[in-house]
Amino acid sequence: MKDKTLFIVLILFFLGIFFIPINSPIFQESLFSAFFLLHDYARLHVLTCLVPAMFIAGAISIFVKKDVVLKYLGSECSKLYSYSIASVSGSILAVCSCTILPLFASIRKRGAGLGPAITFLFSGPAINIAAIFLTFSVLGFSIGLARAVSAIGLSIILGLSMALIFREKSEGGVLHFEESPEVKVSSRIIILFFFSMVMILVVNGLMIVASLKYLLMGALASVVALIALFKFSRETSKSWLNETWCFGKMLIPLLFIGVFVAGFIMPLIPQQLIEQIVGKNTIFGNLIASIFGAFMYFSTLTEISILQALIAKGMSQGPALALILAGPSLSLPNMLVIRRVLGSKRTVVYVILVILYSTAAGLIFGNLV
């Protein structure tokens, strides 16, 4: 950072601290709300939900080859396989909104069809494994399930729509990727390893006695630790922990910042305004939520805490789903990058389709719950 920029930042920071309305009841309420929500997340969601999901994401990066997944998006693969793989590869590859754009640009440049590439682009951030588990944990089973199902379904519909609108000739190419390093561990051990980690999240969601729950989770965690210690090579265990740490240092600070901001603004948002605009499951309410989600920037996982604050203020379930579908997949920075890959016309159509389909999904879900 240049001295001039640092000087300006310090001046702005000083002015902000100097003029902070420390004695204002509204400010004090917002500050208490921010720390209360942060405390609630730390106690209920981080250790028992987010941290296990990070370890799973790290393991996916080590044991699941990206080239094995992405090669099925090429033109030689049937549409059934290419769209199916593209719609769920976000969870398989453990991609987040930060990494989906370069992956999208890469597979598009190397020969992936427009439809599967769009499907991959939309579903990747939406079904990020950490985001899905955290949605279930924080927002409840119904909206968590609706998010997972809608993200997969809409991603396929979006891909097919874009392929139909912008027909392009296949070049008959095959996607080529560098081979990932081979990890020499038996498939049974890897299955038990993943099963134990996933079951930690499953047990955490069970409505059972707390002592029994923590006993089961501790036993499963011990199985994971013993496998890592005695069945993996030191290099494999180290790579797994490094990948987990990479996800953790990238996502957890953003999550805490987002939770703090969401908690801070919660008392500042007039409940009556939220109830008037998105308090009912109407076409207008879902459309506004989709547009807001599409143009706002949500760092990975922060959309959940923001949505939690809006639901507490009276946001209806339908618009909530519309926002959580459009939000992670689009933002103004995303649109600029997508435009460089697809061009202006295709980008505009893609944005419009995301907003319309998210609105429709929210409207349908709102009428079902």
For each residue, the residues with C-beta under 8 A, 3 or more apart:
1: 5 6 9
2: 5 6
3: 6 7
4: 7 8
5: 1 2 8 9
6: 1 2 3 9 10
7: 3 4 10 11
8: 4 5 11 12
9: 1 5 6 12 13
10: 6 7 13 14
11: 7 8 14 15
12: 8 9 15 16
13: 9 10 16 17
14: 10 11 17 18
15: 11 12 18 19
16: 12 13 19 20
17: 13 14 20
18: 14 15
19: 15 16
20: 16 17 27
21: 24 26 27
22: 27 28
23: 27 28
24: 21 27 28
25: 28 29
26: 21 29 30 267 268
27: 20 21 22 23 24 30 31
28: 22 23 24 25 31 32
29: 25 26 32 33 267
30: 26 27 33 34 263 264 265 266 267 268
31: 27 28 34 35 264
32: 28 29 35 36
33: 29 30 36 37 263 264 266 267
34: 30 31 37 38 260 261 263 264
35: 31 32 38 39 260 263
36: 32 33 39 40 263
37: 33 34 40 41 259 260 262 263 266 305 308 309
38: 34 35 41 42 256 259 260 263
39: 35 36 42 43
40: 36 37 43 44 45
41: 37 38 44 45 46 138 255 256 259 305
42: 38 39 45 46 47
43: 39 40 46
44: 40 41 48 49 137
45: 40 41 42 48 49 50 134 137 138
46: 41 42 43 49 50 51 252
47: 42 50 51
48: 44 45 51 52 200 204 217
49: 44 45 46 52 53 133 134 137 201 204
50: 45 46 47 53 54 130 133 134 251 252 255 301
51: 46 47 48 54 55 248
52: 48 49 55 56 133 197 200 201 204
53: 49 50 56 57 129 130 133 134 201
54: 50 51 57 58 130 244 247 248 251 252
55: 51 52 58 59 197 224 240 244
56: 52 53 59 60 94 129 194 197 198 201
57: 53 54 60 61 94 129 130 243 244 247
58: 54 55 61 62 94 240 241 242 243 244 245 246 247
59: 55 56 62 63 193 194 197 240 243 244
60: 56 57 63 64 92 93 94 129
61: 57 58 64 94 243
62: 58 59 183 236 239 240 243
63: 59 60 183 185 190 194
64: 60 61 68 69 92 93
65: 68 69 179 180
66: 69 70 93 177 180
67: 70 71 177 178 179 180
68: 64 65 71
69: 64 65 66 72 85 89 92 93
70: 66 67 73 89 103 107 112 175 177
71: 67 68 74 77 174 175 177
72: 69 77 81 82 85
73: 70 77 82 85 86 107 112 113 116 117 120 175
74: 71 77 82 111 112 113 173 174 175
75: 111 112 113 170 171 172 173 174
76: 172 174
77: 71 72 73 74 81 82 85
78: 81 82
79: 82 83 115
80: 83 84
81: 72 77 78 84 85
82: 72 73 74 77 78 79 85 86 113 115 116
83: 79 80 86 87 115 116 119 156 159 160
84: 80 81 87 88
85: 69 72 73 77 81 82 88 89 116
86: 73 82 83 89 116 117 119 120 123 155 156 159
87: 83 84 119 120 123 152 155 156 159
88: 84 85 91 92 123 127 152
89: 69 70 85 86 92 93 95 120 123 124
90: 93 95 100 120 123 124 125 126 127 128
91: 88 94 127 128 129 132
92: 60 64 69 88 89
93: 60 64 66 69 89 90 103 124
94: 56 57 58 60 61 91 128 129 247
95: 89 90 99 100 103 124 125 128
96: 99 100 125 128 130 247 250 251 300
97: 100 101 124 125 128 298 299 300 328 329 331 334
98: 101 250 300
99: 95 96 102 103
100: 90 95 96 97 103 104 120 121 124 125
101: 97 98 104 105 121 334 337 338
102: 99 105 106
103: 70 93 95 99 100 106 107 120 124
104: 100 101 107 108 117 120 121 124 338 341
105: 101 102 108 109 337 340 341
106: 102 103 109 110
107: 70 73 103 104 110 111 112 117 120 175
108: 104 105 112 114 117 341 342
109: 105 106 341
110: 106 107 173 175 176
111: 74 75 107 171 173 174 175
112: 70 73 74 75 107 108 116 117 120 175
113: 73 74 75 82 116 117 163 168 170
114: 108 117 118 159 162 163 166 168 346
115: 79 82 83 118 119 159 160 162 163
116: 73 82 83 85 86 112 113 119 120 159
117: 73 86 104 107 108 112 113 114 120 121 159
118: 114 115 121 122 155 158 159 162 163 350
119: 83 86 87 115 116 122 123 155 156 158 159
120: 73 86 87 89 90 100 103 104 107 112 116 117 123 124 155
121: 100 101 104 117 118 124 329 338
122: 118 119 126 151 154 155 158 159 329 354
123: 86 87 88 89 90 119 120 126 127 151 152 155
124: 89 90 93 95 97 100 103 104 120 121 127 128 329
125: 90 95 96 97 100 128 131 300 328 329
126: 90 122 123 131 147 151 155 325 328 329
127: 88 90 91 123 124 131 132 148 151 152
128: 90 91 94 95 96 97 124 125 131 132 300 328
129: 53 56 57 60 91 94 132 133
130: 50 53 54 57 96 133 134 247 251 300 301
131: 125 126 127 128 134 135 300 301 303 304 328
132: 91 127 128 129 135 136 144 147 148
133: 49 50 52 53 129 130 136 137 201
134: 45 49 50 53 130 131 137 138 301 304
135: 131 132 138 139 143 144 147 304 324
136: 132 133 139 140 141 144 145 205
137: 44 45 49 133 134 144 204 205
138: 41 45 134 135 304 305 308
139: 135 136 143 144 304 307 308 311 320
140: 136 143 144
141: 136 144 145
142: 145 146 317 369
143: 135 139 140 146 147 317 320 321 324 365
144: 132 135 136 137 139 140 141 147 148
145: 136 141 142 148 149
146: 142 143 149 150 321 361 365
147: 126 132 135 143 144 150 151 321 324 325
148: 127 132 144 145 151 152
149: 145 146 152 153
150: 146 147 153 154 321 325 361 365
151: 122 123 126 127 147 148 154 155 325
152: 87 88 123 127 148 149 155 156
153: 149 150 156 157 361
154: 122 150 151 157 158 325 357 358 361
155: 86 87 118 119 120 122 123 126 151 152 158 159
156: 83 86 87 119 152 153 159 160
157: 153 154 160 161 357
158: 118 119 122 154 155 161 162 350 353 354 357
159: 83 86 87 114 115 116 117 118 119 122 155 156 162 163
160: 83 115 156 157 163 164
161: 157 158 164 165 353
162: 114 115 118 158 159 165 166 346 349 350 353
163: 113 114 115 118 159 160 166 167 168
164: 160 161 167
165: 161 162 349
166: 114 162 163 346 349
167: 163 164
168: 113 114 163
169:
170: 75 113
171: 75 111
172: 75 76
173: 74 75 110 111
174: 71 74 75 76 111
175: 70 71 73 74 107 110 111 112
176: 110
177: 66 67 70 71
178: 67
179: 65 67
180: 65 66 67
181:
182:
183: 62 63 236
184: 233
185: 63 189 190 231 232 236
186: 189 190
187: 190 191
188: 191 192
189: 185 186 192 193 227 231
190: 63 185 186 187 193 194
191: 187 188 194 195
192: 188 189 195 196 223 227
193: 59 189 190 196 197 224 227 228 231
194: 56 59 63 190 191 197 198
195: 191 192 198 199
196: 192 193 199 200 220 221 223 224 227
197: 52 55 56 59 193 194 200 201 220 224
198: 56 194 195 201 202
199: 195 196 202 203 220
200: 48 52 196 197 203 204 217 220 221 224
201: 49 52 53 56 133 197 198 204 205
202: 198 199 205 206
203: 199 200 206 213 216 217 220
204: 48 49 52 137 200 201 213 217
205: 136 137 201 202
206: 202 203 213
207:
208: 212 213
209: 212 213
210: 213 214
211: 214 215
212: 208 209 215 216
213: 203 204 206 208 209 210 216 217
214: 210 211 217 218
215: 211 212 218 219
216: 203 212 213 219 220
217: 48 200 203 204 213 214 220 221
218: 214 215 221 222
219: 215 216 222 223
220: 196 197 199 200 203 216 217 223 224
221: 196 200 217 218 224 225
222: 218 219 225 226
223: 192 196 219 220 226 227
224: 55 193 196 197 200 220 221 227 228
225: 221 222 228 229
226: 222 223 229 230 231
227: 189 192 193 196 223 224 230 231 232
228: 193 224 225 231 232 237 240
229: 225 226 232 237
230: 226 227
231: 185 189 193 226 227 228
232: 185 227 228 229 236 237 240
233: 184 236 237
234: 237 238
235: 238 239
236: 62 183 185 232 233 239 240
237: 228 229 232 233 234 240 241
238: 234 235 241 242
239: 62 235 236 242 243
240: 55 58 59 62 228 232 236 237 243 244
241: 58 237 238 244 245
242: 58 238 239 245 246
243: 57 58 59 61 62 239 240 246 247
244: 54 55 57 58 59 240 241 247 248
245: 58 241 242 248 249
246: 58 242 243 249 250
247: 54 57 58 94 96 130 243 244 250 251
248: 51 54 244 245 251 252
249: 245 246 252 253
250: 96 98 246 247 253 254 300
251: 50 54 96 130 247 248 254 255 300 301
252: 46 50 54 248 249 255 256
253: 249 250 256 257
254: 250 251 257 258 299 300 301 302
255: 41 50 251 252 258 259 299 300 301 302 305
256: 38 41 252 253 259 260
257: 253 254 260 261 299 302
258: 254 255 261 262 298 299 301 302 303 305 306
259: 37 38 41 255 256 262 263 302 305
260: 34 35 37 38 256 257 263 264
261: 34 257 258 264 265 302 306
262: 37 258 259 265 266 302 305 306 308 309
263: 30 33 34 35 36 37 38 259 260 266 305 309
264: 30 31 33 34 260 261 268
265: 30 261 262 268 269 309
266: 30 33 37 262 263 269 309 312 313
267: 26 29 30 33
268: 26 30 264 265
269: 265 266 273 274 309 310 313
270: 273 274
271: 274 275 313 314
272: 275 276
273: 269 270 276 277
274: 269 270 271 277 278 279 310 313 314 315
275: 271 272 278 279 313 314
276: 272 273 279
277: 273 274 285 288
278: 274 275 285 286 288 289 310 315 316 319 320
279: 274 275 276 285 314 315 316
280: 285 316
281: 285 286 316 317 318 319 362 363 366 367
282: 285 286
283: 286 287 359 363
284: 287 288
285: 277 278 279 280 281 282 288 289 316 318 319
286: 278 281 282 283 289 290 318 319 322 358 359 360 362 363 366
287: 283 284 290 291 322 355 359
288: 277 278 284 285 291 292 319
289: 278 285 286 292 293 315 319 320 322 323 326 358 359 362
290: 286 287 293 294 322 323 325 326 354 355 356 358 359 362
291: 287 288 294 295 326 355
292: 288 289 295 296 323
293: 289 290 296 298 303 322 323 324 325 326 327 330 358
294: 290 291 326 327 330 331 351 354 355 358
295: 291 292 330 331 332
296: 292 293 327 331
297: 331 332 333
298: 97 258 293 302 303 306 327 328 331
299: 97 254 255 257 258 302
300: 96 97 98 125 128 130 131 250 251 254 255 328
301: 50 130 131 134 251 254 255 258 304 305
302: 254 255 257 258 259 261 262 298 299 305 306
303: 131 258 293 298 306 307 323 324 327 328
304: 131 134 135 138 139 301 307 308 324
305: 37 41 138 255 258 259 262 263 301 302 308 309
306: 258 261 262 298 302 303 309 310
307: 139 303 304 310 311 315 320 323 324
308: 37 138 139 262 304 305 311 312
309: 37 262 263 265 266 269 305 306 312 313
310: 269 274 278 306 307 313 315 320 323
311: 139 307 308 314 315 317 320
312: 266 308 309
313: 266 269 271 274 275 309 310
314: 271 274 275 279 311
315: 274 278 279 289 307 310 311 319 320
316: 278 279 280 281 285 319 320 366
317: 142 143 281 311 320 321 365 366 369
318: 281 285 286 321 322 362 363 364 365 366 367 369
319: 278 281 285 286 288 289 315 316 322 323 362 366
320: 139 143 278 289 307 310 311 315 316 317 323 324 362
321: 143 146 147 150 317 318 324 325 358 361 362 365 366
322: 286 287 289 290 293 318 319 325 326 358 359 361 362 363
323: 289 290 292 293 303 307 310 319 320 326 327 358 362
324: 135 143 147 293 303 304 307 320 321 327 328
325: 126 147 150 151 154 290 293 321 322 328 329 354 357 358 361 362
326: 289 290 291 293 294 322 323 329 330 354 355 358
327: 293 294 296 298 303 323 324 330 331
328: 97 125 126 128 131 298 300 303 324 325
329: 97 121 122 124 125 126 325 326 334 354
330: 293 294 295 326 327 334 335 351 354
331: 97 294 295 296 297 298 327 334 335
332: 295 297 335 336
333: 297 336 337
334: 97 101 329 330 331 337 338
335: 330 331 332 338 339 347 351
336: 332 333 339 340
337: 101 105 333 334 340 341
338: 101 104 121 334 335 341 342 347 350
339: 335 336 342 343 344 347
340: 105 336 337
341: 104 105 108 109 337 338
342: 108 338 339 346 347 350
343: 339 346 347
344: 339 347 348
345: 348 349
346: 114 162 166 342 343 349 350
347: 335 338 339 342 343 344 350 351
348: 344 345 351 352
349: 162 165 166 345 346 352 353
350: 118 158 162 338 342 346 347 353 354
351: 294 330 335 347 348 354 355
352: 348 349 355 356
353: 158 161 162 349 350 356 357
354: 122 158 290 294 325 326 329 330 350 351 357 358
355: 287 290 291 294 326 351 352 358 359
356: 290 352 353 359 360
357: 154 157 158 325 353 354 360 361
358: 154 286 289 290 293 294 321 322 323 325 326 354 355 361 362
359: 283 286 287 289 290 322 355 356 362 363
360: 286 356 357 363 364
361: 146 150 153 154 321 322 325 357 358 364 365
362: 281 286 289 290 318 319 320 321 322 323 325 358 359 365 366
363: 281 283 286 318 322 359 360 366 367
364: 318 360 361 367 368
365: 143 146 150 317 318 321 361 362 368 369
366: 281 286 316 317 318 319 321 362 363 369
367: 281 318 363 364
368: 364 365
369: 142 317 318 365 366
